[in-house]
Amino acid sequence: MTPQSRDRNLARVRRLTAGIAGVALAACGLFAGLAASATKQASTAAVTTTVAHKTTTTTAKKKKKTAAVAKKVTTTVTVTQSAPVATSGGS
C-alpha cells in the first residue's frame, strides 16, 4: 500500500465517521424532542363544571305583565389522563 492510498483511505474513514456521528446526534435530538413533547400531554386535571343561567322574557299582549323564565344549562368537562410516560429508575 502506498502512502497516498493510505491517506485517501484514512480520509474516507474520517468522512464516514463524521457522517455517522452527525446522524446519531440528529437522532438523539429527535428522540429528546419527542420525549419532551410527550410529557406535555400526560397531565391530570379535575372535573370542571360550568353552569350558565339563561333568562327569557315573555310579554302577554292583553295583561301587560312580564314573566321571566330561567333555564339552567350545565356543561361537564372531564379531562382524561393520557398513557403514562416510561421512566427508568435505579435498583
DRENBAPA-760598 format. One record per atom (N, C-alpha, C): residue number from 1; residue in three letters; atom name; x, y, z. Coordinates in nm, 3 decimals, m for minus. Atoms other than C-alpha are relative to their C-alpha. Example, Ala and Ser with C-alpha at 12.3 -4.5 7.8 and 13.67 -1.06 7.14 Angstrom:
BEGIN
  seq  type  atom       px       py       pz
    1   ALA     N    0.089   m0.119    0.000
    1   ALA    CA    1.230   m0.450    0.780
    1   ALA     C    0.090    0.120    0.000
    2   SER     N   m0.082   m0.119   m0.006
    2   SER    CA    1.367   m0.106    0.714
    2   SER     C   m0.077    0.109    0.073
END
This chain:
BEGIN
  seq  type  atom       px       py       pz
    1   MET     N    0.085   m0.116    0.000
    1   MET    CA    0.000    0.000    0.000
    1   MET     C    0.090    0.124    0.000
    2   THR     N   m0.079   m0.123    0.010
    2   THR    CA    0.136    0.335   m0.097
    2   THR     C   m0.048    0.101    0.105
    3   PRO     N    0.042   m0.102   m0.097
    3   PRO    CA    0.130    0.633    0.139
    3   PRO     C   m0.119    0.082   m0.050
    4   GLN     N    0.113   m0.077    0.053
    4   GLN    CA   m0.113    0.815   m0.094
    4   GLN     C   m0.131   m0.077    0.015
    5   SER     N    0.123    0.079   m0.014
    5   SER    CA   m0.366    0.529   m0.092
    5   SER     C   m0.039   m0.012    0.147
    6   ARG     N    0.028    0.004   m0.143
    6   ARG    CA   m0.331    0.503    0.285
    6   ARG     C   m0.065    0.131    0.046
    7   ASP     N    0.057   m0.129   m0.037
    7   ASP    CA   m0.404    0.875    0.322
    7   ASP     C   m0.142    0.016   m0.054
    8   ARG     N    0.135   m0.006    0.058
    8   ARG    CA   m0.706    0.850    0.087
    8   ARG     C   m0.097   m0.086    0.082
    9   ASN     N    0.085    0.088   m0.080
    9   ASN    CA   m0.844    0.556    0.287
    9   ASN     C   m0.026    0.059    0.139
   10   LEU     N    0.016   m0.062   m0.131
   10   LEU    CA   m0.784    0.738    0.615
   10   LEU     C   m0.099    0.118   m0.008
   11   ALA     N    0.093   m0.111    0.019
   11   ALA    CA   m0.969    1.047    0.484
   11   ALA     C   m0.142   m0.052   m0.021
   12   ARG     N    0.130    0.061    0.023
   12   ARG    CA   m1.255    0.823    0.367
   12   ARG     C   m0.061   m0.048    0.133
   13   VAL     N    0.049    0.047   m0.130
   13   VAL    CA   m1.284    0.666    0.714
   13   VAL     C   m0.039    0.118    0.089
   14   ARG     N    0.034   m0.118   m0.079
   14   ARG    CA   m1.282    1.012    0.876
   14   ARG     C   m0.135    0.058   m0.044
   15   ARG     N    0.128   m0.052    0.050
   15   ARG    CA   m1.568    1.131    0.650
   15   ARG     C   m0.115   m0.092    0.040
   16   LEU     N    0.103    0.096   m0.038
   16   LEU    CA   m1.765    0.813    0.719
   16   LEU     C   m0.030    0.011    0.150
   17   THR     N    0.019   m0.014   m0.145
   17   THR    CA   m1.712    0.851    1.096
   17   THR     C   m0.074    0.129    0.033
   18   ALA     N    0.067   m0.128   m0.023
   18   ALA    CA   m1.818    1.216    1.087
   18   ALA     C   m0.147   m0.007   m0.042
   19   GLY     N    0.138    0.016    0.047
   19   GLY    CA   m2.130    1.126    0.887
   19   GLY     C   m0.083   m0.081    0.099
   20   ILE     N    0.071    0.083   m0.097
   20   ILE    CA   m2.229    0.852    1.132
   20   ILE     C   m0.024    0.077    0.129
   21   ALA     N    0.016   m0.080   m0.122
   21   ALA    CA   m2.171    1.085    1.428
   21   ALA     C   m0.109    0.106   m0.019
   22   GLY     N    0.103   m0.100    0.028
   22   GLY    CA   m2.390    1.353    1.265
   22   GLY     C   m0.139   m0.060    0.001
   23   VAL     N    0.129    0.067    0.002
   23   VAL    CA   m2.674    1.110    1.204
   23   VAL     C   m0.041   m0.042    0.141
   24   ALA     N    0.030    0.040   m0.138
   24   ALA    CA   m2.650    0.978    1.561
   24   ALA     C   m0.041    0.121    0.084
   25   LEU     N    0.034   m0.121   m0.074
   25   LEU    CA   m2.659    1.332    1.701
   25   LEU     C   m0.140    0.050   m0.038
   26   ALA     N    0.134   m0.042    0.044
   26   ALA    CA   m2.964    1.419    1.490
   26   ALA     C   m0.107   m0.094    0.056
   27   ALA     N    0.096    0.096   m0.055
   27   ALA    CA   m3.141    1.101    1.605
   27   ALA     C   m0.021    0.024    0.149
   28   CYS     N    0.012   m0.031   m0.143
   28   CYS    CA   m3.067    1.189    1.970
   28   CYS     C   m0.085    0.125    0.019
   29   GLY     N    0.080   m0.122   m0.011
   29   GLY    CA   m3.211    1.537    1.919
   29   GLY     C   m0.147   m0.026   m0.030
   30   LEU     N    0.138    0.034    0.035
   30   LEU    CA   m3.524    1.396    1.754
   30   LEU     C   m0.066   m0.077    0.114
   31   PHE     N    0.055    0.078   m0.110
   31   PHE    CA   m3.575    1.145    2.034
   31   PHE     C   m0.025    0.087    0.123
   32   ALA     N    0.017   m0.090   m0.115
   32   ALA    CA   m3.526    1.413    2.301
   32   ALA     C   m0.121    0.092   m0.022
   33   GLY     N    0.116   m0.084    0.030
   33   GLY    CA   m3.782    1.636    2.127
   33   GLY     C   m0.130   m0.075    0.015
   34   LEU     N    0.121    0.081   m0.014
   34   LEU    CA   m4.038    1.356    2.111
   34   LEU     C   m0.028   m0.029    0.147
   35   ALA     N    0.018    0.029   m0.143
   35   ALA    CA   m3.982    1.269    2.476
   35   ALA     C   m0.048    0.125    0.074
   36   ALA     N    0.042   m0.124   m0.066
   36   ALA    CA   m4.021    1.634    2.580
   36   ALA     C   m0.144    0.035   m0.034
   37   SER     N    0.138   m0.032    0.037
   37   SER    CA   m4.344    1.677    2.385
   37   SER     C   m0.098   m0.100    0.057
   38   ALA     N    0.091    0.100   m0.058
   38   ALA    CA   m4.490    1.356    2.530
   38   ALA     C   m0.036    0.034    0.143
   39   THR     N    0.030   m0.034   m0.139
   39   THR    CA   m4.467    1.492    2.885
   39   THR     C   m0.100    0.113    0.011
   40   LYS     N    0.096   m0.110   m0.005
   40   LYS    CA   m4.678    1.797    2.800
   40   LYS     C   m0.143   m0.052   m0.003
   41   GLN     N    0.134    0.053    0.014
   41   GLN    CA   m4.978    1.578    2.722
   41   GLN     C   m0.037   m0.092    0.115
   42   ALA     N    0.028    0.093   m0.109
   42   ALA    CA   m4.951    1.349    3.026
   42   ALA     C   m0.024    0.076    0.129
   43   SER     N    0.032   m0.076   m0.120
   43   SER    CA   m5.118    1.573    3.281
   43   SER     C   m0.138   m0.037    0.048
   44   THR     N    0.132    0.027   m0.057
   44   THR    CA   m5.415    1.537    3.510
   44   THR     C   m0.067    0.131    0.033
   45   ALA     N    0.078   m0.119   m0.036
   45   ALA    CA   m5.692    1.785    3.579
   45   ALA     C   m0.129   m0.046    0.066
   46   ALA     N    0.125    0.031   m0.067
   46   ALA    CA   m6.003    1.794    3.793
   46   ALA     C   m0.117    0.020   m0.096
   47   VAL     N    0.120   m0.016    0.081
   47   VAL    CA   m6.354    1.776    3.653
   47   VAL     C   m0.049    0.144    0.014
   48   THR     N    0.045   m0.139    0.002
   48   THR    CA   m6.478    2.121    3.554
   48   THR     C   m0.147    0.005   m0.038
   49   THR     N    0.143   m0.015    0.028
   49   THR    CA   m6.847    2.209    3.565
   49   THR     C   m0.031    0.147   m0.016
   50   THR     N    0.039   m0.138    0.029
   50   THR    CA   m6.983    2.526    3.410
   50   THR     C   m0.152    0.008    0.002
   51   VAL     N    0.145   m0.019   m0.009
   51   VAL    CA   m7.334    2.647    3.496
   51   VAL     C   m0.032    0.137   m0.058
   52   ALA     N    0.042   m0.126    0.061
   52   ALA    CA   m7.497    2.911    3.280
   52   ALA     C   m0.150    0.016    0.019
   53   HIS     N    0.142   m0.030   m0.016
   53   HIS    CA   m7.831    3.075    3.352
   53   HIS     C   m0.045    0.082   m0.119
   54   LYS     N    0.052   m0.069    0.117
   54   LYS    CA   m8.031    3.178    3.052
   54   LYS     C   m0.142    0.047    0.033
   55   THR     N    0.129   m0.057   m0.037
   55   THR    CA   m8.325    3.410    3.111
   55   THR     C   m0.072    0.046   m0.126
   56   THR     N    0.082   m0.047    0.113
   56   THR    CA   m8.604    3.460    2.861
   56   THR     C   m0.118    0.079    0.056
   57   THR     N    0.110   m0.086   m0.045
   57   THR    CA   m8.874    3.723    2.892
   57   THR     C   m0.115   m0.012   m0.099
   58   THR     N    0.119    0.007    0.085
   58   THR    CA   m9.226    3.680    2.762
   58   THR     C   m0.099    0.107    0.045
   59   THR     N    0.096   m0.106   m0.031
   59   THR    CA   m9.490    3.951    2.745
   59   THR     C   m0.136   m0.039   m0.058
   60   ALA     N    0.137    0.026    0.048
   60   ALA    CA   m9.865    3.890    2.721
   60   ALA     C   m0.057    0.132   m0.054
   61   LYS     N    0.048   m0.122    0.065
   61   LYS    CA  m10.041    4.137    2.491
   61   LYS     C   m0.112    0.067    0.081
   62   LYS     N    0.115   m0.062   m0.066
   62   LYS    CA  m10.359    4.190    2.692
   62   LYS     C    0.029    0.036    0.146
   63   LYS     N   m0.020   m0.021   m0.142
   63   LYS    CA  m10.233    4.166    3.052
   63   LYS     C    0.116    0.095    0.030
   64   LYS     N   m0.116   m0.087   m0.013
   64   LYS    CA   m9.908    4.364    3.003
   64   LYS     C    0.084   m0.035    0.123
   65   LYS     N   m0.086    0.046   m0.107
   65   LYS    CA   m9.732    4.154    3.266
   65   LYS     C    0.120   m0.071   m0.064
   66   THR     N   m0.122    0.062    0.050
   66   THR    CA   m9.379    4.033    3.216
   66   THR     C    0.036   m0.115    0.091
   67   ALA     N   m0.040    0.118   m0.078
   67   ALA    CA   m9.281    3.686    3.324
   67   ALA     C    0.140   m0.041   m0.044
   68   ALA     N   m0.137    0.042    0.031
   68   ALA    CA   m8.918    3.580    3.345
   68   ALA     C    0.012   m0.150    0.029
   69   VAL     N   m0.019    0.144   m0.014
   69   VAL    CA   m8.831    3.214    3.290
   69   VAL     C    0.149   m0.026   m0.008
   70   ALA     N   m0.143    0.029   m0.003
   70   ALA    CA   m8.482    3.095    3.388
   70   ALA     C    0.023   m0.147   m0.036
   71   LYS     N   m0.038    0.136    0.038
   71   LYS    CA   m8.325    2.789    3.228
   71   LYS     C    0.143   m0.023    0.049
   72   LYS     N   m0.133    0.033   m0.052
   72   LYS    CA   m8.028    2.620    3.390
   72   LYS     C    0.065   m0.099   m0.096
   73   VAL     N   m0.074    0.085    0.091
   73   VAL    CA   m7.773    2.474    3.150
   73   VAL     C    0.131   m0.040    0.067
   74   THR     N   m0.121    0.048   m0.067
   74   THR    CA   m7.498    2.256    3.295
   74   THR     C    0.086   m0.075   m0.101
   75   THR     N   m0.096    0.066    0.089
   75   THR    CA   m7.189    2.151    3.099
   75   THR     C    0.111   m0.058    0.086
   76   THR     N   m0.105    0.066   m0.077
   76   THR    CA   m6.946    1.899    3.245
   76   THR     C    0.110   m0.044   m0.095
   77   VAL     N   m0.116    0.036    0.080
   77   VAL    CA   m6.596    1.858    3.102
   77   VAL     C    0.089   m0.089    0.086
   78   THR     N   m0.087    0.092   m0.073
   78   THR    CA   m6.390    1.558    3.211
   78   THR     C    0.128   m0.019   m0.080
   79   VAL     N   m0.128    0.015    0.064
   79   VAL    CA   m6.020    1.552    3.129
   79   VAL     C    0.055   m0.138    0.034
   80   THR     N   m0.053    0.134   m0.025
   80   THR    CA   m5.875    1.204    3.086
   80   THR     C    0.152    0.004   m0.007
   81   GLN     N   m0.146    0.006   m0.004
   81   GLN    CA   m5.516    1.115    3.157
   81   GLN     C    0.050   m0.084   m0.118
   82   SER     N   m0.057    0.074    0.110
   82   SER    CA   m5.302    1.002    2.866
   82   SER     C    0.086   m0.113    0.055
   83   ALA     N   m0.081    0.114   m0.040
   83   ALA    CA   m5.080    0.695    2.870
   83   ALA     C    0.121    0.046    0.081
   84   PRO     N   m0.115   m0.040   m0.082
   84   PRO    CA   m4.804    0.705    3.130
   84   PRO     C    0.130   m0.001   m0.080
   85   VAL     N   m0.129   m0.009    0.064
   85   VAL    CA   m4.456    0.801    3.024
   85   VAL     C    0.097   m0.093    0.074
   86   ALA     N   m0.091    0.095   m0.063
   86   ALA    CA   m4.196    0.532    3.085
   86   ALA     C    0.120    0.073    0.058
   87   THR     N   m0.120   m0.055   m0.064
   87   THR    CA   m3.920    0.624    3.327
   87   THR     C    0.083   m0.117    0.049
   88   SER     N   m0.085    0.107   m0.051
   88   SER    CA   m3.624    0.416    3.421
   88   SER     C    0.061    0.047    0.130
   89   GLY     N   m0.056   m0.033   m0.130
   89   GLY    CA   m3.510    0.411    3.778
   89   GLY     C    0.108   m0.098    0.037
   90   GLY     N   m0.108    0.088   m0.046
   90   GLY    CA   m3.217    0.265    3.952
   90   GLY     C   m0.053   m0.112    0.086
   91   SER     N    0.046    0.112   m0.082
   91   SER    CA   m3.232   m0.052    4.151
   91   SER     C    0.026    0.023    0.147
END
